[in-house]
Structure formats: structure tokens, C-alpha cells
């Protein structure tokens, strides 16, 4: 009996130890360094001579630097949703920041699969995964997720996957928090020799170059410098623990720079990220790109991370993961295009779908009646935003600088290889007709193939999530006829009398989502193309589907001075459904005559049960009219 028990214990020990080893070789340790809200344009190894990022630069010098790495989204929680699940937000309905909609039970955080291969997985410590029941989801994914988590809590000899998130470059540091807060928490945390002066860098051309703007923009460089110092401290600890020679290091940002026109905005500046992989000698054979100092233009995005890490751990990737394995024996073939997306950020709804081949980026704006710098409270409380809006009002900006505060075109096409700041939209340039056609076709193909769930308004995703998931709902063509819905949505943003006629004809469609896209498209039409359709639009204010009624009321109020529309909008602002209330208040941010709604917005702001986004939209409305109450809260 005792002998059998010893045999059982010995077998268990052997199996446990074997899970740490693949083909006689120790599985690689993996250190994952994520930095927040950072674009490669502000990193030294990516060509910015004004930046001071020696630690990141050294990793690139000794590792692989990727010039075409992209976040799948442009704001924190949607990006992290794809990172942790490996599933794109437009497949799960998790693209709106922040939300907590249900996802299928079979979708797990990818470290869950690494645990099954013997890895100790730790997260230090940001989650922000944007999924329903996030607490349980997080507990299942990680052995430990806390501000004390790290490789030091694993078993002796156990391979680790350790994530460290550095928030020193977050938008709160670069622009949102007060300048006094920045001085204390960033500037004074830097040794004097590390501080970057306000005249020591080039300003992006889409900003007016003034001393006041430089004062605020210097925060970007100093926040990134502090981040680089923190990374250096972490790597010193890895060296002290004698683990560098067995650890693959990933270092990347969660999306683009946290500045006006960057983060939350569906162009290259919002999507493109710095991304570096460093291999120790022991694991250089896993790199398909070569070894030290390599620059790769291979297209990669966050959908590729989960399958790559599961493969590195020796696991079998689940069928629902559609991204590539980037390295090792199971490496997938490189792709020619990446599909990217940008949706609501806090109280600022939006919908952009993008395609890039690394040289060009094509972005389709489905709600272009809002500018690139749309009203988002977290952005609008920043000094730099206030300076931009004031200069716009005072007519001190050039045409490029003004464009970020004006209505967008339906389409952007930028040559991001030669025009890194995206200053020239090539959509109407006949020399790029073939490029534009190719990008359009690729975007259409991807939307239909993936059955993009975000062509459902968020109101509908919320209803679906009560008893199911958007991920599964979108796969049922009877419930979600994506081809017909997309045909209506694809008109949105194109401004002409002919397109307006087609959209008006769709207002009588029996499918509520098609009607929603018809009225949303009409919202982008100028008054001159709407004047002959006032009766049809006014009639839609009584549509049984609230997203249609609210949008029709906004159009009727703005363009036809309709008294009934004013009353309808007030009712929608007070809706118990937060998605409808937010939609109505957001519409009011862009109407010309706001005076009739002041008391309603003040009332809604004080109503109990209003969520952050609704209250933030109320504050934006009052801020436009210089009526922000003293008790308003700025921080999340």
C-alpha cells in the first residue's frame, strides 16, 4: 500500500516537472511590459531624437523592433479586451469603453491556458478587460492579479508569464490631470538631468506651436521618460534575480498617444504602437525575424498575442482564436492587411472601421457629424484641449489644425509611410484611386466576413447581453442580417441629395437596425439635402425603436426648428435607459441652439442613478455654456 502511494506521488511529481519542460528544454519565462497611451513617434528608437528612452531603445537595439504594430482599438478597455481574450471587440461587442456586456462562457483569458501548461501567470496589476463579470473572469485567468504580483511567487523552477503595466505615460499624466498634479507626480519624480524642457522637441503640425501649447505638450515627453526609468528598475530586478538569460521580453503600448487627435480617434495616431520583443540567447531560435537590432515591417496586432503566448507555453489554441502565432514552430503566415476599430470612448460615441497595410491606412467614419476632437469629458477638462478650442474660436489655427474640430469626411486615406502625422487626406486624389478602391473592398469584405457586432447600436447590445451575448447573436442571420444592415450603414457619412433619398427610403424598412442606420446617416447630411424630407424625418420621432426616435428628434430640432422635437429630446435625456439618455445628450452637444435644454440637463445631472457617461455628457454640455457646477467630479 505504502509502495503504491510512493509510486503515485513520484508519477505526479514527474508529470508536474515535465509540464515545465518542452522537448528536454526549459519553457521560456515571459516578461510582458505594457505602457499606456504611447505612440512610436515619441520613442527614441523609432526616430524621435528629442525623446529620452534609453531603456526601451536598448531593448530594441538588442531585440526586434516592429514598425507596423497596431492596437486593435484606440482606448484602454477595448484594447485590453482583445489582448486578454484574443477576440476582436467587434466580434464580441466589447468595443465601447467602458462596458460590461456578457461574453460566451467558452472564452477565457489566455493565461488560463498557460496555467494548464504549468506556467505561473501573474498580472501587476491593471485589468480593465471590458467584459461582464470581470472579477470572476480575472480570477480564472491569473494565479495572481495585484500590485504585489510577480514572478517571485511561483514554485521553484516553474516557468512564469508576468505582466507589469506602467501607467506613468497614461493620458491622466500627459494631459488630463491638473498641471500642478503633473509637476508633483511626473516632473518632480525625474532627476533634473532627465527632465525635458518645453523648447526641446518638435511640435506635431496639427497643433499650433505656441509657448502655452509647448508647456502642456512637454508633459508627453517627460511622462514617457519617467516610464522608461520605471522599466529600467524592473529589468534591474530581473537581472538581480538572474532570470534575464531565460526570459523573453515583450514591451509595447496599449494604443496610441493620449493627446487630442490620438487616443480615442480611429486613425494611425490612435492605433499604431511601439512594440519590441527581446530574446535571450537560449531562445533566439524562436525568432523568425533574426536576432539583435532587427527592424521588422511585419503587420501584427493584438489579436495575435493570445495565440502566440499559448503556443509559446506549449498549449493548443482554442478554435475561437483567429489571430496569428507570431513565432516558433507553429508560426502563421504573415498577413497583407489588418482590420482595426474604434467605438465609444466614455461619453463620446463613435464608430470607425479601418484597414491598414502598413503603408496606407483607410478609415471609414460612420458618424462623421462629430469631429476628431469630439466631446469626451476626460479629454475636455484638460488644459491642452481648452487651449485648442479657444484658439479655434479665436481663428488662430491653420486649416490642418482647424480640421480636428470640424466635421469629418466619410473616409480618410493617409500615406502613413511618408505622412506620419496624417496631414493630407488622399481620398479625392486621383493618383490614389486604386489604393482607395483596394482598401474599400478589403474593409467591406472584413465587415461582412466577421459579422461586425457593433453595427448594432449599443442600446441593442445592452438588451442582448441580459440573456445572451452579442458574439453569438451576430452569427444568426435571421436575427442579424448583416448584409442588409451594412448596405444601409455603408451610406452613412456620404453627403449628397441622392444618398439622402436612399436613406429616407430605408426609414420605412421593417428592420429596426436598418432604420437606425438610415436615420444615423441622415444625421450627417447638410441642411440643404434634408429640407425636402422634413415630413419623413419628423414622422420618425415616433418610431417605436428609441435609437431611431432620439436621432430623428435631433435632426428635426437642428434642421427644422421643430417644437415637438425639442420636447422629444428632453424626454430622451431623462430616459431610465442610460444608452438612450447618453445618445440624446450627445446629440445636444452638437446642435446650435442649446439654450432650451439647460434646465433639463441640470436636472438630469442631479438625478439619482445616472451613470458616469451620462453625467459626463451633462458636464460637457454645461461646459460649452460655461455652466459647469462647482461640485462636478473630473476623475474616474
N, C-alpha and C positions, 0 to 999 in steps of 0.2 A: 504493500500500500504506500509506504513511505517512498519506495523507489519510483513508483509510478508518478507520485506527486512531484518528485525532483525532476523527472523527465519532462513533465508538463511545464514546470517553471522554466526549465532550460530552453524548451522549444519556444515559449513565449518570449524569453529574453533574446533568442536568436532572431525571431521574427521582428521584434522591436528594433534591434540593431540593424537588421537588413533593410528596414524601411528608411534608414538614414543613408543608405549606400546604393548607387546605381552602377552595375557592371564593375564592381570592385573599386569604384571611385566615390569619394565623399560627395554627396549632393552639395551644390553651391549654396553658401549663405547669400542672402539677397538683402541689400540695404536700399531702401526706397526713400529718396529725399524729394518731397514736394514743396515748392514755394508758391506763393499765391500771387495772382493778378500781375503777371510779368510777361512782357513781350521780349523777343530776342533782340529787338532794336536797341535795348538798353543794357546789353550784356557785352563785356569786352571781347570775348572770343567770337562773337557774332558781328564784330566790326565796329562797335562803338568805342572810339578811342577816348571818349570822355568818361566812360564808365570805369569803376574800380571794383572788379570782381575777380581777384587773383585766384581764389579757391575754385570757383566754377571754371575759370579759364584753365587751371591746371588739370582738372578732370578731363576737359576737352582735349588738352594737349596730349594727354596720356591715353585717351579713350576715343570714343566715336561721337562726333557731333552731328546731329541731324538738322539739316537746313529746311526740311519740309515736314515738320511735325506739327500736328494740329489737334487742338481740343475739339471734341465733338459738339461743344456748346460754348457760350460766351459769358457764363456766370457760374458761380460756385456750385450750387447743389445739382443742377442738371449735369454739369461736367462730372461731378463725383458720382452721380447715379450711374453713368456709363462706365466710369472707372471701376467701381466696386462690383457691378453686375456683369459687365461685358456686353450689355444690351443697350442699343441706342435709345435715347429718350423718345424719339418719335415712334418707336415700336412699343414702348411701354406706357406712353402718356405721362412721362415724368419730366417733360421739358420746361415746365413752368416753375420758376424759382420764387418762393418755396411752396411745396405742396406735400401732401401725404397720402397719395392715392394708392390703392391696393395694387400689388403685382402678383403674378402667379406663384403658388407655393413651391413650384419646382425650380424657381430661380433663386439662387443663393449668392451671397457674396463669395467671390472666387477664392479667398483664403480658406473657406470651408473645405474646398477640395485639396488645398495644400496640406491642411491638417491631416487629412486621410493618408497622405504620403509621408507622414512623420515629421512635418515641419512644425516648429513653434512660430506662431504668427502673432505679431503684436502691432498695435496702432497707437502712436503718440502724436495727437490724440483726437484730431478733428474727424468728425464723421460727415454730417450734413449730406446724407445719402438720398434724401428726397423721395423716400418710399414710405408706404404705410407700415405701421407697427415697427418703426425704425429701431426701437430699443431691443426687441427680440431679434430682429434681423442682424443687428450689430453683435449681440451676444453669441449668435450662432457662427458668425464669420470669424471672430477673433478669439484666441486664447486670452488675450488681454487688450483692452482698449481704454487707456487712461493717460494722464500726464506723467505717469511713472513707468509706462510700458517700455520695454526694450528687450534686446537680445539677452540681457543679463539674467532673465528669469527662466530661461529654458533649462532642460536637462543637459547634463554634461555630454558634449559631443553631438547634441541634437542640432540639425540644420535649422536656420532661422530665416524668416522673412519679416523684416522690421521696417515699419513706416514711420517717418518723422516728418511732421508738417510744420513749416516755418511761416508764421503769419506776419513777419516784420515788413513784408512788401505788400501787404493787403491794402485795398482801397481805403480802408479806415486810416491807414498811416499816410498814404500818398495824397489824399485829398479830403476825406470826409470829416474826420475829427478836427477839432479846432487847431489853429496854428500853435497855440500855447501847449496843447497836448503833444503835438508833434515835437516841439522843442524839448520837452521833458523826456519823452519816450523813444525818440529816434536820435535827434541831434546830440543830446547830452549823453547818449549811450555810446556814441562814437568817439574814439580817441581823436584829438584835434587833427592829427596828421591824416585821418581818414575822411574828414568832412569835405564835401564837395560844394564849392561856392556857387553863388547864383549866376555868375558870369563865366562858368567853366564848362559849358555844354552848349550844343546847338539846339535851338527850339524846333520842334516839328512845324512844318509850314502851315498846318491847319490851325495853329494858334498865333495870335498877334504877339509879336516879340516886344514886350514892354517890361520894365523893372518889376511891376506888380505881378505879371504872369510868371516871370522868372523866379520870383520869391516862392510862388506856390509850386512851380514845376520842379524846383530843386529837391522837393520832397521825394520825388520818384527816385532820383539817383542816390540820395542818402538812405532811403529805406531799403533799396536793393543792396547797397554797401553793407548795411547792418545785417541783412540776410546772409550775405556772403561770409561775414565774420562768424555768424552762428553756425553755418555749415562747417566752417573750419574747426570750430570747437567739437562738433560731433565726430568729424573724421579723426581728430586727435584722440578721442576716446576709443574709436575703433582700432587705431594703431596701438594705443596703450594696452588694449585687451588682446593684442596680437592676432587680429582677425582679418586684417586687410588682405593678406595673401590668399584667403579662401572666400572672399566676398565680392560678388558682382554688385556694382553701384549704379542705380538709376537716379538721375537728377532732372527734374522737369517742373514746369509750372502748370497750374490747373486750367488756365485760359489766358487771354491777352491782358494787356496793361489796364490797371484800374484808374483810368482817366477818361474824361469826356471824349467820346468817339471810339474808345477802345472797348473795355468790358461792357457787356450787355448789347453790343452792336454787331450785327451779322456781316462784318467784312473781315478782311485778313487781320487787321489790328485786333479784332476781338477773338479770333480763332487761333492764330499761329503762336506757338510756344517754343521756348528753348527746351531742348531735350538732349541729354547726354547719357551714354552708357559707358561705364569703365569696367574693364575686365582684368582680374589678376592673372598672372602668368598661368596659373593652374587651369583657368577656364577660357583662355584665349581661343582655344579650338572651337568654342561655341559661337564665336563671332563670324558671321558671313561677310562682314564688311572689311575685315582686316584687323590690324591692331592699333598701335598708338598713333594719334594725330590724324585719324581719318575723318574726312567730312563726307557724309552720305546725303544724297538728294532723294533717297527713297521716301516715298509717301507713307507716313504712319499716322495713326490717330488713336484715340483712347479705346476704341472698340478692340484694338489688337492686344491690349495689356493683359486682360484676364486669360485668354487662351495661351499667351506666351508664358505667363507665370505658372499656370497649371502644367504646361509642357515641361518647363524647366524643373518642376518638382517631381516629374515622372508620372504625372496623372493623366487620365484620359478626359479630354474636354467634352462637356455635355453638348448635345445636339443644338441647343438653343443659342450657343455662341457662334456667331457668324464672322468674327474678326479673324485676323491672320495670326499665325505663330511666326514670330519675327526671327527666331534663331534656333539653333540646334538641329537635330536630325529630322524633325517634323516641320521645318521651316516651310512657310507657304510662299507661293509665287507673289512677287510684288504686283501692285495694282496701278492702274493708269489714272484713276480718279478717286477722290474722297468726297463723300456726301456729308455735309455739316448742317447744323440747325441752330436757330436762336429763337426763343419764345419769350413769354412774360418774364420780367425781372421785377420782383417786388410789386409795386403798384403800377408798373408800366407795361401793359400788354403789348405784344408784338408777335409777328410771325415772319421769319426769314428762312429760306432754304438756299443752301449754297453748294456749289461744285467747284473743286479746285484740282488742277493737275500739277500744282507746284509753280508753274509759270504764270498762269492766269487764275483769277478767282471770279466766278459768276455768282451773284447773289440776287435772288428773286424776293422782292419786298411785297408781301401780300397785304400789308396795312400801311401803305406809304403816306397816308394823310398825316402820320406822325413823323417828326424829323428824326435824324440820327440821335440828336441830343433831346430825346423825349423826356417828359416829366416823370422822374423817379425820385422820390423824396430823399433817398440815401445819397443821390448824386446832387440834388438841388440845394442841399444845405451846405455844400462845400464852397469855400471862398473862390476857388478857381472857376466854378460854374457861374457864380454870381458875377464875376468879372466878365466872363464871356457874354452872358446875357445883357449886361449893362453896355458893353461895347457894341453889341449888335443893335441895341435900342438907339444908341447914340451914333450909329452909322460909321463906326471906326474900323470895321472889318473889311477885308478884301473879299472877292467873290468866293474863293475856296473856303475861307473862314466863316462866311455867312451861310454856306451851304449846309453846315451841320445843324443849323437851326431852322432850315426851310423844309417844306415837304419833300420827301424823297421821290425819285423816279421809280417806276415799277421794277427796273433792272439796273444792276451795277455790273460792269465788266472792267476789271483792273488788271494791268500787267504788273504783277507783284514781284517780278524779277527785276524790272527796270524802274518801277514806280512804287517803291516800298511804302510810301506814305499815302498811296491811293489818291492822288491829286487829280487824275484825269479819267473820267468815265468814258469808256470806248464803245458803248452800246450803239451810238449813232455814227461811229467812224466806219466808212465803207471798207477800209483796209482790214477790218477785223470781223467782217461779215461771216466768214467761215468758222472762225473761233466761236463767235456768238451762237451760231446755229448748232455747232457741236455740243457746246455747254448746255444749251436749252434742251436738246434731245436727251442728254445724259441725266439732267435733273428730272425731266418728265418720266423717264424710264425708272429712275430710282424711287420716285414717289409712288408710282403705281405698283412696282415690284414689292416694296416694303409695306405698302398699305398704311402709309403715314397716319398715325392715330391723331395727330394734332390738327387735322382738318376737321375734327370735332371741336366745337367751342369748349372752353374749359368748363362752362356750366354743365355740358353734357358729360364730360369725363367725370365730373363730380358725382352726377347721378348714377352713372355706370358703376363707379367704384363702391357704391353702397352694397351691391350684391354680386359684383363680378370684377373684371379687370379690363381696362382699355386694350391691353395686349391681346386678350382673347376675343374681345368684341370686334376688333378691327378685322379679324380673319373670317368673319361671317359676312359673305357678300350680300345676303338678304337684308341684314341689319345695316350694313355699311357698304353701299355700292360705290366704292372709291372712284371708279372710272367716271361715273356721272357727277359725283361730288367734285372731283378735281377739274372736270370740264368747266364747272361753274366757278370754282376758285381761281382757275388759271386766267380768268378775265380780270380779276381784281387787281387794281393798280394801273391798268391800261386806260388812258383817258381819251375818250372820243365819243362823239354822238352815236356812232354805230355800236360801240361796245355798250354804252348806256342803254340802248334799245334792247340789246340781247339780255342785259341784266334785268331790266324791267320785265321782260317776257318770262324770266325764270322766277319772278316773285309769286307766280300762281302755281308753282310746282308743288306736288303733293309731299315731297320730301322736305322736312323742316331744315335739314342741314344745307340742302341746295338753296333754299330760300335765304338762309343765313348768309351764304356766300354771295348771293345776288345783292342783298342789301349792304353787305360789307364792301363789296366792290363799288356800289353806288356812292358810298361814303367818300371815296377818293375822287369822284368826278367833280369837276368845277361847276359852279352855279350855271354857267351858260349851257351845259349839257343836261341839266336837270330840270330846267324851267318848264319843259313841255310834259314832264311826268309827275307834276306835283300831286295830282289826284291819286295816282297809283301808290306813290310813296306814303302819302298821308293815310291811305287805307291800311297800309301795313303796320301802322302804330297799334292796331287792334289785333295783330296776329297772335295766335294762341301760344307761340313759342317766344318766351321773353327775350332771348338774344336778338331776335328779329325786331320785336316791338321797340326795344330800347334804342337800337341803331336807327330804325326808321324815324323815331321821335327826334333823335339828334340831327338827322339830315333835314327834317321838316322845320325844326326850330332855326337852324343855322341859315337855311336857304330860302324858306318861305315865310318866316316870321309868324309861325303858326301858334296861336294861343293854346290849343289843345296839346300841342307837342310840349310846350313848357310844363303843363300840368302832368303829362305822362312822365317826363323826365324826373320831375320831383318825386313822383310815386316810385319810380325805379330806384332812385337814390336811397330811398328808405326801405328797400326790399329786405326781407329777412334772409334772402339768399345772397351771400357775400359776393359771389361771382357776378351776379346781376347788378348789385349795388356798385361794385368796382367798375363794371363796364359803363354804367350810366355816368358816374362821376368822372371817369377818364374822358368820356366824350365831352363833358363840360369844360375840361381843361383846354380844349382846342376851339371852342366857339368864341365868337367875337364879343357878344354881349353877355357877360356873366352876372350882371347886377341882379336880375330877378331870382337868382339861385343862392344868394349869400345866406339868407336866413335858413334855407333848407340844409345847406352844407354845414352851417354851425350846429344845427340840430342833430344832424347825422353824426357829427364828430363827438357829440356828447351822449349819444345813445348807447346804452349798455349792449354788450355782445358784439360790438363791431370789431372785426379782426384788424391786424396791423395794416394790411394793404388798404382797406377802406379808410382807416383813419389817416394813413399816409397820403392818400389821394385827396382827402379833405384838406390836409395841411398844404399840399401843393396848390390847391385851388385858392385857399386863403392867402398863400404866399404870393401868388401872382398879383393879388389885390392889396398886398401889404397889410393883411388882417390876421396874421398868424398869432394865436393866443400864447400868452406867456407860459402856460403850463404844458405846452407841447413837448413831446419827447422826441429826440433826434436819433437815439441809438437803438440798435436791435440787439 
